[in-house]
Amino acid sequence: MSEDYSRARRIIKTDEFSSVFRLRPVRRTAHFVLYARSNALTHARLGIVAAKRFAPRAVTRNTIKRVTRELFRQASLPSTDYVVRLSSPVNARTGPATSSRLKAELRVELARLLLSQGRTETAS
């Protein structure tokens, strides 16, 4: 289990994101798409894309990133590059930026995405 989210565990460069995006999505949920590509490192890495058009408020985008990073730190994942991309609107400009209900829904959905990858490691 990785307890940190150091720079070595992040996908930062544009070409690293592009190389993962070239592959087909591994899993989809109502709001997110997960892309994965194996890497030669000893640990998993994470990249998060939360577009402004799907989450107009910065508070919402930051909540998505925070929850995703927290779940990534807690998950036991194989040495793979993961990119989590927001693919549909989570709230409107007129609605609340974030609420406990929205956080809980995002947490459940993101946990399902990441845990699906952790289970494949233990099953093989």
C-alpha positions as a LaTeX table, in Angstrom:
\begin{tabular}{lrrr}
\hline
Residue & $x$ (\AA) & $y$ (\AA) & $z$ (\AA) \\
\hline
Met1 & 0.00 & 0.00 & 0.00 \\
Ser2 & 1.44 & 3.35 & $-0.96$ \\
Glu3 & 1.03 & 5.90 & 1.81 \\
Asp4 & 2.43 & 8.88 & $-0.05$ \\
Tyr5 & 1.73 & 10.89 & $-3.13$ \\
Ser6 & 5.25 & 12.12 & $-3.80$ \\
Arg7 & 6.32 & 13.55 & $-7.13$ \\
Ala8 & 7.56 & 10.09 & $-8.19$ \\
Arg9 & 4.00 & 8.75 & $-7.88$ \\
Arg10 & 2.45 & 11.43 & $-10.10$ \\
Ile11 & 2.05 & 11.66 & $-13.83$ \\
Ile12 & 3.03 & 15.23 & $-14.57$ \\
Lys13 & 4.38 & 15.59 & $-18.10$ \\
Thr14 & 2.10 & 15.99 & $-21.11$ \\
Asp15 & 3.78 & 13.16 & $-23.03$ \\
Glu16 & 3.25 & 10.80 & $-20.08$ \\
Phe17 & $-0.47$ & 11.65 & $-20.08$ \\
Ser18 & $-0.59$ & 11.24 & $-23.87$ \\
Ser19 & 1.02 & 7.80 & $-23.78$ \\
Val20 & $-1.65$ & 6.59 & $-21.33$ \\
Phe21 & $-4.51$ & 8.27 & $-23.23$ \\
Arg22 & $-3.48$ & 6.50 & $-26.45$ \\
Leu23 & $-4.72$ & 3.25 & $-24.96$ \\
Arg24 & $-8.36$ & 2.36 & $-24.69$ \\
Pro25 & $-10.10$ & 3.07 & $-21.39$ \\
Val26 & $-9.89$ & 0.27 & $-18.86$ \\
Arg27 & $-13.08$ & 1.13 & $-17.02$ \\
Arg28 & $-15.91$ & 3.65 & $-17.14$ \\
Thr29 & $-18.37$ & 4.86 & $-14.53$ \\
Ala30 & $-21.12$ & 7.47 & $-14.69$ \\
His31 & $-18.70$ & 10.41 & $-14.37$ \\
Phe32 & $-15.18$ & 9.03 & $-14.82$ \\
Val33 & $-12.99$ & 7.11 & $-17.24$ \\
Leu34 & $-9.91$ & 5.21 & $-16.07$ \\
Tyr35 & $-6.96$ & 4.69 & $-18.41$ \\
Ala36 & $-4.10$ & 2.39 & $-17.44$ \\
Arg37 & $-0.71$ & 1.51 & $-18.92$ \\
Ser38 & 1.88 & $-0.71$ & $-17.29$ \\
Asn39 & 5.16 & 0.93 & $-16.39$ \\
Ala40 & 8.67 & $-0.29$ & $-15.61$ \\
Leu41 & 8.72 & 1.32 & $-12.17$ \\
Thr42 & 8.27 & $-0.37$ & $-8.81$ \\
His43 & 5.14 & 1.64 & $-7.98$ \\
Ala44 & 1.91 & 2.91 & $-9.48$ \\
Arg45 & 1.56 & 6.50 & $-10.68$ \\
Leu46 & $-1.56$ & 8.65 & $-10.94$ \\
Gly47 & $-2.68$ & 11.48 & $-13.17$ \\
Ile48 & $-5.99$ & 13.31 & $-12.75$ \\
Val49 & $-7.83$ & 15.32 & $-15.40$ \\
Ala50 & $-10.84$ & 17.34 & $-14.24$ \\
Ala51 & $-11.93$ & 19.66 & $-17.05$ \\
Lys52 & $-13.59$ & 22.96 & $-16.30$ \\
Arg53 & $-16.43$ & 22.20 & $-18.71$ \\
Phe54 & $-17.53$ & 19.22 & $-16.56$ \\
Ala55 & $-16.88$ & 20.86 & $-13.17$ \\
Pro56 & $-17.17$ & 24.62 & $-13.63$ \\
Arg57 & $-16.16$ & 25.52 & $-10.09$ \\
Ala58 & $-12.60$ & 25.14 & $-8.85$ \\
Val59 & $-13.89$ & 23.90 & $-5.50$ \\
Thr60 & $-15.50$ & 20.92 & $-7.21$ \\
Arg61 & $-12.44$ & 20.14 & $-9.33$ \\
Asn62 & $-10.19$ & 20.31 & $-6.28$ \\
Thr63 & $-12.54$ & 18.03 & $-4.33$ \\
Ile64 & $-12.40$ & 15.47 & $-7.14$ \\
Lys65 & $-8.60$ & 15.59 & $-7.16$ \\
Arg66 & $-8.35$ & 15.39 & $-3.37$ \\
Val67 & $-10.68$ & 12.38 & $-3.12$ \\
Thr68 & $-8.91$ & 10.62 & $-6.01$ \\
Arg69 & $-5.46$ & 11.13 & $-4.46$ \\
Glu70 & $-6.67$ & 9.91 & $-1.08$ \\
Leu71 & $-8.13$ & 6.72 & $-2.56$ \\
Phe72 & $-4.98$ & 6.18 & $-4.66$ \\
Arg73 & $-2.81$ & 6.42 & $-1.54$ \\
Gln74 & $-4.97$ & 3.84 & 0.25 \\
Ala75 & $-5.21$ & 1.38 & $-2.67$ \\
Ser76 & $-2.77$ & $-1.43$ & $-3.31$ \\
Leu77 & $-2.16$ & $-1.13$ & $-7.04$ \\
Pro78 & 0.22 & $-2.86$ & $-9.46$ \\
Ser79 & 3.06 & $-0.96$ & $-11.17$ \\
Thr80 & 0.91 & 0.88 & $-13.64$ \\
Asp81 & 0.30 & 4.44 & $-14.79$ \\
Tyr82 & $-3.31$ & 5.43 & $-14.12$ \\
Val83 & $-5.15$ & 8.45 & $-15.45$ \\
Val84 & $-8.55$ & 9.27 & $-14.02$ \\
Arg85 & $-10.50$ & 11.63 & $-16.28$ \\
Leu86 & $-13.77$ & 13.36 & $-15.49$ \\
Ser87 & $-16.00$ & 12.59 & $-18.48$ \\
Ser88 & $-19.41$ & 14.08 & $-17.65$ \\
Pro89 & $-20.73$ & 17.01 & $-15.61$ \\
Val90 & $-20.88$ & 16.50 & $-11.85$ \\
Asn91 & $-22.75$ & 19.69 & $-11.01$ \\
Ala92 & $-23.98$ & 22.90 & $-12.58$ \\
Arg93 & $-22.75$ & 26.43 & $-12.12$ \\
Thr94 & $-26.00$ & 27.27 & $-10.37$ \\
Gly95 & $-25.90$ & 24.33 & $-7.95$ \\
Pro96 & $-23.77$ & 24.00 & $-4.83$ \\
Ala97 & $-20.05$ & 23.72 & $-5.55$ \\
Thr98 & $-19.62$ & 20.81 & $-3.20$ \\
Ser99 & $-21.72$ & 19.06 & $-0.62$ \\
Ser100 & $-21.37$ & 16.04 & 1.61 \\
Arg101 & $-23.71$ & 14.12 & $-0.72$ \\
Leu102 & $-21.60$ & 14.98 & $-3.78$ \\
Lys103 & $-18.38$ & 14.03 & $-1.96$ \\
Ala104 & $-19.86$ & 10.71 & $-0.88$ \\
Glu105 & $-21.04$ & 9.91 & $-4.43$ \\
Leu106 & $-17.65$ & 10.81 & $-5.91$ \\
Arg107 & $-15.84$ & 8.76 & $-3.28$ \\
Val108 & $-17.95$ & 5.66 & $-4.01$ \\
Glu109 & $-17.54$ & 6.00 & $-7.77$ \\
Leu110 & $-13.78$ & 6.62 & $-7.63$ \\
Ala111 & $-13.25$ & 3.83 & $-5.10$ \\
Arg112 & $-15.04$ & 1.43 & $-7.44$ \\
Leu113 & $-12.71$ & 2.49 & $-10.28$ \\
Leu114 & $-9.46$ & 2.12 & $-8.36$ \\
Leu115 & $-10.42$ & $-0.98$ & $-6.41$ \\
Ser116 & $-11.30$ & $-2.75$ & $-9.65$ \\
Gln117 & $-7.61$ & $-2.41$ & $-10.57$ \\
Gly118 & $-6.36$ & $-3.53$ & $-7.16$ \\
Arg119 & $-8.44$ & $-6.71$ & $-7.35$ \\
Thr120 & $-6.99$ & $-7.67$ & $-10.72$ \\
Glu121 & $-3.52$ & $-7.66$ & $-9.16$ \\
Thr122 & $-4.49$ & $-10.06$ & $-6.39$ \\
Ala123 & $-6.51$ & $-12.31$ & $-8.73$ \\
Ser124 & $-3.57$ & $-13.05$ & $-11.04$ \\
\hline
\end{tabular}
